[in-house]
Amino acid sequence: MKANQNQIASEKYKDIIVKELEFVINKINQSPTIEEKLYYFSAVQGVLNRILNLEYTEQLLSAFYITNETLKMFHQRLASFKAGDRSINLTDGQLLRLSQITVEFLETIRNDGNVEEVLKKYVVLLYSTTGNGYYLMEKGVLKI
């Protein structure tokens, strides 16, 4: 059974995504370290990639790509900080927002909504981890 126009995937695969996101959100919120939070967040793009190989939709492709890029940018910023670049750090606000957006993503999928608006929020958040994005966030122009 194929996904309808508003669904990211058919019911069978949507249910798998929903269950995985519920688990991920719970673990992100319980995790005490940035590393653990990102480890659990990586399961988002992981489940999307697995399902993408079983049932292609453009929404699923966009969701995979954007959550993957979000994860990569968070990892890149964390690695830079650990390597000594102390000018930009991941903030508690960014990590909280990562969890909040993932909750929005879950609810949008659960309710067969269009994920595009939620994915835009991930893009803004990932941009906040870059030098210019962090600067704009500190300046109050970029709202995560």
Secondary structure as UniProt FT lines:
FT   TURN            5..6
FT   HELIX           11..30
FT   HELIX           34..52
FT   TURN            53..54
FT   HELIX           58..82
FT   TURN            83..84
FT   HELIX           92..110
FT   TURN            111..112
FT   HELIX           116..127
FT   TURN            128..129
FT   HELIX           131..139
//
